[in-house]
Amino acid sequence: MSDQPMEDNEIPAEIDFRNGVRGLHHISPGGRVLLPVSIERSVWEYFSGKAQQKGVDLSELLTDVLQRDIEINAALKVAPGLMQRFVG
């Protein structure tokens, strides 16, 4: 491969994959990953309705819900005895 800059519409004649890793994809910080998921109809209906009420995409709402769940789980790991105070 050459070190010469390429035009935007050019495809290189060869690509060096020697340092490549199968299945590893670069996702830029702040990038979005879109993938299909399977959820129960009642769950889809609930969150679809909530997204419509808030005027946001279903994907955006579910991302927010999952991020909050991650934060809650992380907080519980920091203070493992905290949950026992509420449960037991």
LUMVEXTOR-144739 format. One line per field, with one value per atom (N, C-alpha, C): residue number from 1; chain; x, y, z. Coordinates in Angstrom, 1 decimal, decimal comma, always signed. Layout:
% residues N
num: (NUM; ...)
chaine: (A; ...)
X: (X; ...)
Y: (Y; ...)
Z: (Z; ...)
This chain:
% residues 88
num: (1; 1; 1; 2; 2; 2; 3; 3; 3; 4; 4; 4; 5; 5; 5; 6; 6; 6; 7; 7; 7; 8; 8; 8; 9; 9; 9; 10; 10; 10; 11; 11; 11; 12; 12; 12; 13; 13; 13; 14; 14; 14; 15; 15; 15; 16; 16; 16; 17; 17; 17; 18; 18; 18; 19; 19; 19; 20; 20; 20; 21; 21; 21; 22; 22; 22; 23; 23; 23; 24; 24; 24; 25; 25; 25; 26; 26; 26; 27; 27; 27; 28; 28; 28; 29; 29; 29; 30; 30; 30; 31; 31; 31; 32; 32; 32; 33; 33; 33; 34; 34; 34; 35; 35; 35; 36; 36; 36; 37; 37; 37; 38; 38; 38; 39; 39; 39; 40; 40; 40; 41; 41; 41; 42; 42; 42; 43; 43; 43; 44; 44; 44; 45; 45; 45; 46; 46; 46; 47; 47; 47; 48; 48; 48; 49; 49; 49; 50; 50; 50; 51; 51; 51; 52; 52; 52; 53; 53; 53; 54; 54; 54; 55; 55; 55; 56; 56; 56; 57; 57; 57; 58; 58; 58; 59; 59; 59; 60; 60; 60; 61; 61; 61; 62; 62; 62; 63; 63; 63; 64; 64; 64; 65; 65; 65; 66; 66; 66; 67; 67; 67; 68; 68; 68; 69; 69; 69; 70; 70; 70; 71; 71; 71; 72; 72; 72; 73; 73; 73; 74; 74; 74; 75; 75; 75; 76; 76; 76; 77; 77; 77; 78; 78; 78; 79; 79; 79; 80; 80; 80; 81; 81; 81; 82; 82; 82; 83; 83; 83; 84; 84; 84; 85; 85; 85; 86; 86; 86; 87; 87; 87; 88; 88; 88)
chaine: (A; A; A; A; A; A; A; A; A; A; A; A; A; A; A; A; A; A; A; A; A; A; A; A; A; A; A; A; A; A; A; A; A; A; A; A; A; A; A; A; A; A; A; A; A; A; A; A; A; A; A; A; A; A; A; A; A; A; A; A; A; A; A; A; A; A; A; A; A; A; A; A; A; A; A; A; A; A; A; A; A; A; A; A; A; A; A; A; A; A; A; A; A; A; A; A; A; A; A; A; A; A; A; A; A; A; A; A; A; A; A; A; A; A; A; A; A; A; A; A; A; A; A; A; A; A; A; A; A; A; A; A; A; A; A; A; A; A; A; A; A; A; A; A; A; A; A; A; A; A; A; A; A; A; A; A; A; A; A; A; A; A; A; A; A; A; A; A; A; A; A; A; A; A; A; A; A; A; A; A; A; A; A; A; A; A; A; A; A; A; A; A; A; A; A; A; A; A; A; A; A; A; A; A; A; A; A; A; A; A; A; A; A; A; A; A; A; A; A; A; A; A; A; A; A; A; A; A; A; A; A; A; A; A; A; A; A; A; A; A; A; A; A; A; A; A; A; A; A; A; A; A; A; A; A; A; A; A; A; A; A; A; A; A)
X: (+0,8; +0,0; +0,9; +0,4; +1,1; +0,7; +1,6; +1,3; +0,7; +0,4; -0,2; -1,6; -2,1; -3,5; -4,4; -5,6; -6,5; -7,6; -8,2; -9,4; -10,5; -11,5; -12,7; -13,3; -13,3; -14,1; -13,2; -11,9; -11,0; -11,0; -10,9; -10,7; -9,3; -8,6; -7,2; -7,1; -6,1; -5,9; -5,7; -5,1; -4,9; -5,0; -5,5; -5,7; -4,9; -4,1; -3,3; -4,2; -4,5; -5,3; -4,4; -3,1; -2,3; -2,5; -2,9; -3,2; -4,7; -5,5; -6,9; -7,3; -8,4; -9,0; -10,4; -10,6; -11,9; -13,0; -14,1; -15,2; -15,1; -13,9; -13,7; -14,0; -14,9; -15,3; -15,0; -14,5; -14,3; -15,6; -15,9; -17,1; -16,6; -16,7; -16,2; -16,9; -16,2; -16,9; -18,1; -19,2; -20,5; -21,2; -20,6; -21,2; -22,4; -23,3; -24,4; -24,3; -24,7; -24,8; -26,2; -26,6; -28,0; -28,0; -28,8; -28,9; -30,3; -30,8; -32,2; -32,2; -33,3; -33,4; -34,8; -35,0; -36,3; -36,8; -38,0; -38,6; -40,1; -40,6; -42,0; -42,9; -44,1; -45,0; -45,4; -45,7; -46,2; -45,1; -43,9; -42,8; -42,7; -42,7; -42,6; -43,8; -45,0; -46,2; -46,0; -45,5; -45,3; -44,3; -43,2; -42,1; -42,4; -43,1; -43,5; -44,4; -45,4; -46,3; -45,6; -44,7; -43,9; -43,1; -42,5; -41,7; -42,6; -43,8; -44,7; -45,2; -45,5; -45,9; -44,8; -43,5; -42,4; -41,9; -42,4; -42,0; -40,6; -40,1; -38,8; -38,8; -37,7; -37,7; -37,6; -38,2; -38,2; -36,7; -35,8; -34,4; -33,8; -34,1; -33,6; -34,1; -35,4; -36,0; -35,4; -35,3; -34,7; -33,2; -32,5; -31,1; -31,0; -31,9; -31,9; -32,3; -33,3; -33,7; -32,5; -31,9; -30,8; -29,6; -29,3; -28,2; -28,5; -29,7; -30,1; -30,0; -30,3; -30,2; -28,7; -27,8; -26,4; -25,9; -26,3; -25,9; -26,4; -27,6; -28,2; -27,3; -27,1; -26,3; -24,9; -24,3; -22,9; -23,0; -24,0; -24,1; -24,3; -25,1; -25,3; -24,0; -23,1; -21,9; -20,9; -21,1; -20,2; -20,7; -22,0; -22,5; -23,4; -22,8; -23,5; -24,5; -24,2; -25,0; -26,3; -26,2; -27,3; -28,7; -28,7; -29,9; -30,5; -29,6; -30,1; -30,9; -30,6; -31,3; -32,8; -33,0; -34,3; -35,1; -34,4; -35,1; -35,3; -34,2; -34,3; -34,5)
Y: (-1,2; +0,0; +1,2; +2,3; +3,5; +4,4; +5,4; +6,4; +7,6; +7,6; +8,7; +8,9; +10,1; +10,3; +9,8; +9,3; +8,8; +9,8; +9,8; +10,6; +9,9; +10,6; +10,1; +8,9; +8,9; +7,9; +6,7; +6,7; +5,7; +4,5; +3,3; +2,1; +1,6; +1,4; +0,9; -0,5; -0,7; -2,0; -3,1; -2,9; -3,9; -3,2; -4,0; -3,5; -4,5; -3,9; -4,7; -5,1; -6,4; -6,9; -7,7; -7,5; -8,3; -8,1; -6,9; -6,6; -6,6; -7,1; -7,2; -8,3; -8,1; -9,1; -9,4; -10,7; -11,2; -10,8; -10,2; -9,9; -8,6; -8,0; -6,7; -5,5; -4,7; -3,5; -2,3; -1,3; +0,0; +0,8; +1,2; +2,1; +3,4; +4,5; +5,7; +6,2; +6,9; +7,4; +8,2; +7,9; +8,6; +8,0; +7,0; +6,3; +5,5; +5,2; +4,4; +3,0; +2,1; +0,7; +0,3; +0,0; -0,4; -1,9; -2,6; -4,1; -4,5; -5,5; -6,0; -6,7; -6,6; -7,3; -8,0; -9,0; -9,6; -9,3; -8,8; -8,5; -9,0; -9,2; -9,6; -8,5; -8,8; -7,8; -6,8; -7,3; -6,4; -5,4; -5,8; -4,9; -3,8; -4,3; -3,4; -2,4; -2,9; -2,0; -0,9; -1,3; -0,4; +0,7; +0,3; +1,3; +2,1; +1,5; +2,2; +3,3; +3,0; +4,0; +5,2; +4,8; +5,8; +6,7; +6,1; +6,9; +7,8; +7,4; +8,2; +9,4; +9,1; +10,2; +11,2; +10,8; +11,7; +12,4; +11,8; +12,4; +12,1; +10,9; +10,4; +9,1; +8,7; +7,4; +6,3; +5,2; +4,0; +3,7; +3,7; +3,4; +4,3; +5,6; +6,6; +6,3; +6,0; +5,7; +4,5; +3,4; +2,2; +2,3; +3,1; +3,4; +4,1; +5,1; +5,8; +4,9; +4,0; +3,1; +2,1; +1,6; +0,6; +1,3; +2,6; +3,3; +3,6; +3,9; +4,1; +2,7; +1,6; +0,3; +0,0; +0,4; +0,2; +1,0; +2,3; +3,1; +2,6; +2,1; +1,6; +0,4; -0,5; -1,7; -1,4; -0,4; +0,1; +0,7; +1,4; +2,0; +0,9; -0,1; -1,2; -2,0; -2,1; -2,8; -2,0; -0,6; +0,2; +0,1; +0,0; -0,1; -1,4; -2,6; -3,8; -4,0; -3,4; -3,6; -2,7; -1,7; -0,8; -1,5; -2,4; -3,1; -3,9; -4,4; -5,2; -4,3; -3,0; -2,1; -2,0; -2,0; -1,8; -3,2; -4,2; -5,5; -6,2; -6,3; -7,1; -6,4)
Z: (+0,0; +0,0; +0,0; -0,6; -0,7; +0,4; +0,7; +1,7; +1,1; -0,2; -0,9; -0,5; -0,3; +0,0; -1,1; -0,8; -1,8; -2,0; -3,1; -3,4; -2,6; -2,3; -1,5; -2,2; -3,6; -4,3; -4,7; -4,3; -4,8; -3,7; -4,2; -3,4; -3,6; -2,5; -2,7; -3,4; -4,1; -4,8; -3,8; -2,7; -1,7; -0,3; +0,6; +2,0; +2,9; +3,8; +4,8; +6,0; +6,1; +7,2; +8,2; +8,1; +9,0; +10,5; +10,9; +12,3; +12,6; +11,7; +11,9; +12,8; +13,4; +14,4; +13,9; +13,6; +13,1; +14,2; +13,7; +14,5; +15,3; +15,3; +16,0; +15,1; +15,5; +14,7; +15,5; +14,9; +15,6; +15,6; +16,8; +17,0; +17,6; +16,9; +17,4; +18,7; +19,5; +20,7; +20,3; +21,0; +20,6; +19,4; +18,9; +17,7; +18,1; +17,2; +17,5; +16,9; +17,6; +17,1; +17,0; +15,8; +15,6; +15,3; +16,2; +16,0; +16,4; +15,7; +16,0; +17,4; +18,1; +19,3; +19,3; +20,1; +20,3; +21,7; +21,8; +23,1; +23,0; +24,1; +24,2; +23,7; +23,1; +22,6; +23,7; +24,9; +25,9; +26,3; +26,3; +26,6; +25,5; +24,2; +23,1; +23,1; +23,4; +23,5; +24,5; +25,7; +26,8; +26,5; +26,0; +25,7; +24,5; +23,5; +22,3; +22,7; +23,5; +24,0; +24,8; +25,6; +26,4; +25,5; +24,5; +23,5; +22,8; +22,4; +21,7; +22,5; +23,8; +24,8; +24,9; +25,0; +25,2; +23,9; +22,7; +21,5; +21,1; +21,5; +21,1; +20,4; +19,8; +19,1; +20,2; +19,8; +20,7; +21,1; +20,1; +20,3; +21,4; +21,3; +22,2; +23,6; +23,8; +25,1; +25,7; +24,9; +25,4; +25,8; +25,0; +25,4; +26,7; +27,0; +28,3; +29,4; +29,2; +30,3; +30,6; +29,6; +29,8; +30,5; +30,1; +30,7; +32,2; +32,5; +33,9; +34,7; +34,1; +34,7; +35,0; +34,0; +34,2; +35,4; +35,5; +36,6; +37,9; +38,0; +39,2; +39,7; +38,7; +39,0; +39,5; +38,8; +39,2; +40,7; +41,0; +42,3; +43,4; +43,0; +44,0; +44,2; +43,2; +43,4; +44,3; +44,3; +45,1; +46,6; +46,8; +48,1; +48,2; +48,3; +48,3; +49,4; +50,6; +51,7; +51,7; +50,8; +50,6; +50,3; +49,5; +49,1; +50,2; +51,1; +52,2; +53,2; +53,3; +54,2; +53,7; +52,4; +51,8; +51,8; +51,5; +51,4; +52,7; +53,5; +54,7; +55,9)
